[in-house]
Amino acid sequence: MFVTIVLARGFEARRPPFLKPWHRFVPPSEVRASEMTESFTLEDYRKREESVFREVKERIEDRLDPADRTSGDRYFADGVSSPRRYSQDWNRTFEMVPQEIRGGALLVHGLTDSPYSLRRPAEILRDQGFYVLALRVPGHGTVPGALTQATWEDWLAAVRVGARHVSRRIGPGKPFELVGYSNGAALCVKYSLDILEGANLPKADRLFLLSPMIGLTPAAALARFVGLLAVIPYFEKTRWLDVVPEYNPFKYNSFPANAAQQTASLTGVIQAQVERLARAGTIGKLPPILAFQSLVDATVLTDAVVWKLFDKLADNGSELVLFDLNRDANILPFVQPQDAALLTRLDPNTRKHYALTVLTNANAETADVVERSTPAGEMTPRERPLGLTWPDQVFSVGHVAVPFRADDSLYGGDPDRSVKGIHLGVLAPRGERGVLTVSQGDFLRISWNPFFPYVEERLRAWAGK
């Protein structure tokens, strides 16, 4: 049965759309973990990054096939999806420097993503007096083919380079924070766990995590076996779980099997390490974590965030914030029963070592949202109105939406249209099924967080501690 599943996936991959040059090209200058020794600096890293972007321009953008010179192609310089439409190329590592540095923060983006996804948190931290380094981790921001060879060890080594730089830049005695989104959050956790097991690295004072990737579905492991068929040229496309047009200027749409394999390996290592440190009684030395997670998440397992990380923590001032489903009485009948019951399953009536906060409807008859927060060691939640409501026709937040404001020009539901790029957050194409090369569900998946003002409020308070 297993072989049949793998072969069926292999033959399915033979169907259109077919691979493009950006699927096959791997920039030769991309840095690897073995090169990022303790003497490897951020300046060295950014020089290599510059070479990588030059290679992509020369090999992909300058040689673009006439058929691919369309407005919606990110590699067409004159198209609406080109990163050149923006004030700067947010695919690259960037820094933000306040007038007076009172602390430092390293920001790490998610899988297939780029530093763009953490631009707003970067601005908030800079305004709070933090020197900010938003790192582009290897294999990202250029061509999706780069992720066919990148490893989680490459990503973690880059995080270590970035952390050393931030620590040196701010000097001793000032707070140092790690901010991670999705796979970047996993890397921030792994970095901090390694310090507890003896790694000689600058220790963060706090972790701020968005949609942390702590566990994946078992299907992610299948990618490893399906990708083995790619050694046969006929099955070359099995290196990819998704091959779709690249219309997003700051995120890959195509998804290589190797990326899924690397994240599956990384999350497995993290879970084992957390369990080991919890048994040894040293998990209490982990920095406090403030994490924001959608209750329903099609990318990562919310269960793993709760049971494989937060339930293992000591009482160190950590807090988990869950964005609940929209529990309006008119919406709940259309929600999967297992999703509607998920909050009860994840939040049994027990005392915890961490604070648990849920953003949910005030009651079933209103779209108004309240904060229900249960402090560590207590069982009775405290309720606070937020002045926020569920937008019409929105039933949940979701994985990709957590770090983006409603007015984000790329992902927002009410985008800043002064930016003359593509506005993905408002696309809702309608027509017959099976016509588009991109799933209609991809467009309808919410890409902005209606409760981001609350995230901003909490980040400012967290940075101010």
C-alpha positions in Angstrom: 0.0 0.0 0.0 2.8 2.4 0.8 4.6 1.8 -2.5 1.3 2.2 -4.3 0.8 5.6 -2.7 4.3 6.8 -3.5 4.0 5.6 -7.1 0.5 7.2 -7.5 1.9 10.5 -6.3 4.8 10.1 -8.8 2.5 9.6 -11.7 0.2 12.4 -10.6 3.2 14.8 -10.6 3.7 14.1 -14.3 0.6 16.3 -15.0 0.9 20.0 -15.9 2.0 22.6 -14.9 5.5 21.7 -15.8 8.8 22.9 -14.2 10.2 26.3 -15.0 13.8 27.5 -14.9 13.3 28.9 -11.3 12.3 25.4 -10.2 15.6 23.8 -11.5 18.1 26.6 -10.7 19.9 26.5 -7.4 22.1 29.6 -6.8 25.7 28.3 -6.4 26.7 31.1 -4.0 24.1 30.3 -1.3 25.9 29.7 2.0 25.9 26.4 3.8 26.1 25.5 7.4 29.6 24.1 7.1 30.9 27.6 6.0 29.2 29.5 8.9 31.8 29.1 11.5 32.1 31.4 14.6 34.4 33.7 12.6 31.7 34.1 9.8 30.2 37.5 10.2 27.0 39.1 9.0 29.0 41.1 6.6 30.3 37.9 5.1 26.7 36.6 5.0 25.4 39.6 3.2 28.1 39.5 0.6 27.2 36.0 -0.3 23.5 37.0 -0.3 24.3 39.8 -2.8 26.0 37.2 -5.0 23.0 34.9 -4.8 20.6 37.7 -6.0 23.0 38.6 -8.8 23.0 35.0 -9.9 19.2 34.9 -10.0 19.1 38.1 -12.0 21.6 36.9 -14.6 20.3 33.3 -14.8 16.5 33.8 -14.4 15.3 37.4 -14.8 17.6 38.4 -17.6 16.9 35.2 -19.6 13.1 35.1 -19.0 11.2 33.3 -21.7 8.8 35.6 -23.6 5.9 33.4 -22.5 6.8 34.2 -18.9 7.0 38.0 -19.4 3.5 38.5 -17.9 2.4 41.0 -15.3 1.7 38.4 -12.7 5.2 36.8 -12.8 7.5 37.8 -10.0 10.6 37.4 -12.2 9.3 39.9 -14.8 10.8 43.2 -13.8 7.9 45.3 -15.3 5.2 43.1 -13.8 2.8 43.9 -11.0 4.3 41.1 -8.9 7.9 42.2 -9.2 9.7 43.0 -5.9 11.1 46.1 -7.7 7.7 47.7 -7.3 8.5 48.3 -3.6 10.6 50.9 -1.8 13.1 48.1 -1.2 13.5 44.4 -1.9 12.1 42.9 1.2 13.3 39.5 0.1 16.7 40.5 1.5 18.2 40.7 5.0 17.5 44.1 6.4 18.3 46.2 9.5 16.4 48.9 11.3 18.3 51.2 13.7 16.6 53.5 16.3 18.1 56.8 17.3 19.1 55.4 20.6 19.7 51.6 21.0 18.3 50.2 24.2 18.1 46.6 23.0 18.3 44.2 20.1 16.1 41.8 18.2 16.7 39.1 15.6 13.7 38.3 13.4 13.4 35.0 11.5 10.8 34.4 8.8 9.0 31.3 7.8 9.4 28.5 5.3 9.2 29.6 1.6 8.9 33.1 3.0 11.1 36.2 3.3 11.9 39.0 5.7 8.8 40.9 4.4 6.6 38.9 6.7 8.2 40.4 9.8 8.4 44.0 8.5 5.7 45.3 10.8 7.1 43.7 14.0 10.5 45.1 13.0 9.0 48.6 12.8 7.4 48.2 16.2 10.6 47.0 17.9 12.6 49.8 16.2 10.2 52.4 17.6 10.7 50.8 21.0 14.4 51.4 20.8 15.5 48.0 19.5 18.2 47.5 16.9 16.5 45.1 14.5 18.0 42.5 12.2 15.5 40.7 10.0 17.4 37.7 8.5 16.8 36.0 5.1 17.7 32.4 5.8 19.4 30.3 3.1 17.3 29.1 0.2 14.7 31.9 0.5 13.7 35.1 -1.2 15.2 34.1 -4.6 14.0 31.1 -6.5 12.0 28.1 -5.2 14.7 25.7 -6.6 17.0 26.9 -3.9 14.9 25.0 -1.4 15.5 21.7 -3.1 19.0 21.7 -1.5 18.7 23.9 1.6 18.8 22.1 5.0 17.5 23.1 8.5 21.1 23.0 9.6 21.8 25.8 7.1 18.9 27.8 8.5 20.0 27.3 12.1 23.6 28.2 11.3 22.4 31.5 9.8 20.4 32.3 12.9 23.5 31.8 15.0 25.4 34.3 12.7 22.6 36.8 13.1 22.3 36.4 16.9 26.1 36.9 17.3 25.9 40.1 15.2 22.9 41.5 17.2 24.6 40.8 20.5 27.8 42.5 19.4 25.9 45.4 17.8 23.9 46.3 21.0 26.7 45.6 23.5 26.4 44.0 27.0 23.7 44.6 29.5 20.9 45.3 27.0 17.8 43.1 26.3 18.0 40.7 23.4 14.9 39.2 21.8 14.2 36.5 19.3 11.2 36.9 17.0 10.1 34.0 14.8 7.3 33.3 12.4 6.3 29.7 11.6 9.5 27.8 10.7 11.5 30.8 11.9 9.8 30.4 15.3 11.0 26.8 15.3 14.5 27.9 14.6 14.3 30.5 17.5 13.2 27.7 19.9 15.9 25.3 18.6 18.6 28.1 19.1 17.5 28.6 22.7 17.3 24.9 23.5 20.9 24.4 22.2 22.1 27.0 24.6 20.6 25.0 27.5 22.6 22.0 26.2 25.9 23.9 26.2 26.1 25.9 22.9 28.3 29.0 23.4 25.8 31.6 22.0 24.3 34.9 23.1 21.2 34.0 25.2 17.9 35.7 24.4 16.0 37.3 27.2 12.6 36.6 25.6 11.0 34.8 22.6 8.1 36.3 20.6 6.6 33.6 18.3 4.0 33.8 15.6 2.3 30.6 14.3 5.2 28.5 15.7 6.0 25.4 13.8 6.5 22.8 16.6 4.7 19.9 14.9 3.5 18.8 11.5 1.0 16.2 10.2 2.5 12.7 9.5 1.9 13.4 5.8 4.9 15.7 5.8 7.2 12.7 6.3 5.8 11.1 3.1 7.5 13.8 1.1 10.9 12.2 1.8 9.9 8.9 0.1 8.0 10.5 -2.8 11.0 12.7 -3.6 13.2 9.6 -3.9 11.6 8.9 -7.3 13.2 12.1 -8.7 16.4 10.2 -9.3 14.5 8.9 -12.4 14.3 11.8 -14.9 10.7 10.7 -15.8 9.7 11.5 -12.2 11.7 14.7 -11.9 8.6 16.6 -10.7 8.3 14.5 -7.6 10.8 16.8 -6.0 7.8 19.1 -5.7 4.6 18.9 -3.6 3.2 21.9 -5.4 4.2 23.6 -8.7 2.2 26.7 -9.4 2.9 30.2 -10.9 5.1 32.5 -8.9 2.9 35.5 -8.5 3.9 36.5 -5.0 6.8 38.9 -4.8 7.9 37.9 -1.3 7.0 34.2 -1.0 7.4 31.1 -3.1 4.1 29.5 -4.2 5.7 26.3 -5.4 6.7 23.9 -2.6 9.6 21.4 -2.9 9.5 18.0 -1.1 12.9 18.8 0.5 11.4 21.8 2.3 8.7 19.6 3.9 11.3 16.9 4.8 13.6 19.5 6.5 10.8 21.0 8.6 9.6 17.5 9.6 13.2 16.7 10.7 13.6 20.0 12.5 10.3 19.7 14.5 11.2 16.1 15.4 14.5 17.2 16.8 12.8 20.1 18.7 10.2 17.8 20.3 12.9 15.3 21.4 15.1 18.1 22.8 12.2 19.7 24.8 11.3 16.3 26.2 14.9 15.6 27.2 15.4 19.0 28.9 12.0 18.6 30.7 13.0 15.3 32.1 16.4 16.7 33.2 14.7 19.6 34.9 16.6 22.2 33.0 13.8 23.4 30.8 13.1 26.2 33.4 16.2 28.0 32.1 14.5 28.6 28.7 13.6 32.3 28.2 10.0 33.3 28.6 7.9 32.7 25.4 5.0 34.8 24.2 3.4 32.9 21.3 0.4 33.7 19.0 -1.3 30.7 17.4 -4.5 30.3 15.4 -6.7 27.5 17.0 -7.3 26.1 13.5 -4.1 25.9 11.4 -3.7 24.0 8.1 0.1 24.3 8.2 1.2 23.3 11.7 -0.3 21.3 14.5 -1.8 23.5 17.2 -1.8 20.4 19.4 2.0 20.3 19.2 2.4 23.9 20.2 0.3 23.1 23.3 1.4 19.6 24.2 4.9 19.4 22.8 6.2 22.8 23.9 4.0 24.9 26.3 2.9 21.9 28.5 6.6 21.0 29.0 7.6 24.5 30.2 8.4 25.4 33.7 6.8 28.5 35.3 9.0 31.1 33.7 6.5 33.8 32.7 5.5 32.3 29.3 2.1 32.8 27.6 0.2 31.2 24.8 -2.4 33.3 22.9 -4.9 31.4 20.8 -7.1 33.0 18.1 -10.4 31.1 18.5 -12.8 30.3 15.7 -15.6 32.8 15.1 -18.3 31.2 17.3 -21.2 33.2 16.0 -24.3 31.1 16.2 -24.8 31.6 12.4 -21.4 30.3 11.6 -20.8 27.3 13.9 -23.2 25.0 12.0 -20.8 25.1 9.1 -17.7 24.4 11.2 -16.2 20.9 11.3 -17.2 19.4 14.7 -13.7 18.4 15.5 -12.5 22.0 15.0 -15.3 23.4 17.0 -14.3 21.1 19.9 -10.6 21.7 19.6 -10.4 24.4 22.2 -12.0 22.2 24.9 -9.6 19.4 24.0 -6.5 21.7 24.2 -7.7 23.5 27.3 -8.7 21.0 29.9 -9.8 22.4 33.3 -6.3 22.2 34.8 -3.7 24.6 36.2 -0.8 25.3 33.9 2.7 26.6 34.2 2.0 29.3 31.6 -0.7 31.8 31.0 -3.3 30.9 28.4 -5.2 33.6 26.6 -8.0 33.1 24.1 -9.4 35.7 21.8 -13.0 34.7 21.2 -16.5 36.0 20.8 -18.1 37.6 23.8 -21.0 35.3 23.2 -22.7 33.4 20.4 -24.9 36.3 19.5 -22.2 38.8 18.7 -19.1 39.3 16.5 -17.4 41.3 19.3 -14.2 39.8 20.5 -12.9 39.6 24.1 -9.7 38.5 25.7 -10.1 35.6 28.2 -6.8 35.2 30.0 -6.0 32.6 32.6 -2.8 33.3 34.5 -0.3 30.6 35.3 -1.3 28.5 38.2 -4.9 29.6 38.1 -8.1 28.1 36.7 -10.5 31.1 36.3 -10.1 33.3 33.2 -10.2 37.0 33.4 -12.2 38.7 30.6 -11.4 42.0 28.9 -13.3 43.6 26.0 -10.9 44.6 23.2 -13.1 46.8 20.9 -12.4 44.4 18.1 -14.9 42.4 16.0 -14.9 39.6 13.5 -15.1 41.0 10.0 -18.0 39.9 7.8 -17.5 36.4 6.2 -14.4 35.6 8.2 -14.6 32.4 10.3 -11.0 32.0 11.5 -7.6 33.5 11.5 -5.2 30.8 10.2 -1.5 30.2 9.9 -0.4 32.7 7.2 -2.5 35.5 8.6 -1.1 36.0 12.1 1.7 38.6 11.4 -0.1 40.9 8.9 -2.2 44.0 9.4 -5.4 44.6 7.5 -3.8 47.5 5.6 -0.7 45.5 4.5 -0.4 46.3 0.8 0.3 42.7 -0.2 -1.7 40.5 2.1 -4.2 42.9 3.8 -8.0 42.8 3.4 -8.0 46.6 3.2 -4.6 47.1 1.5 -2.6 50.3 1.2 -3.1 51.0 -2.5 -0.5 53.7 -2.6 1.9 50.7 -3.1 1.6 49.9 -6.8 2.2 46.1 -6.4 -0.2 43.2 -6.4 -2.8 43.1 -3.6 -3.3 39.4 -2.8 -5.4 39.9 0.2 -8.4 41.1 -1.7 -8.3 38.6 -4.6 -11.4 36.4 -4.6 -11.8 35.0 -8.2 -15.0 33.4 -9.1 -15.8 31.0 -12.0 -16.0 27.3 -12.8 -13.9 24.8 -10.9 -10.7 23.4 -12.5 -10.0 26.4 -14.8 -7.3 28.2 -12.8 -3.7 27.0 -12.4 -3.9 28.1 -8.8 -6.5 26.7 -6.3 -9.3 29.1 -5.7 -9.0 28.0 -2.0 -5.5 29.6 -2.0 -7.0 33.0 -2.8 -9.8 32.6 -0.3 -7.5 31.6 2.6 -7.3 34.6 4.9 -3.9 36.3 4.7 -4.3 39.1 7.2 -5.1 39.2 10.9 -8.2 41.1 11.9 -6.8 41.2 15.5 -3.3 42.4 14.7 -3.8 45.6 16.8 -3.9 43.2 19.8 -0.6 41.6 18.6 1.0 45.0 18.3 -0.2 46.0 21.8 1.3 42.8 23.3 4.6 43.2 21.4 5.1 46.7 22.6 4.4 45.6 26.2 6.6 42.6 25.8 9.5 44.6 24.4 9.0 47.2 27.2 9.7 44.7 30.0 
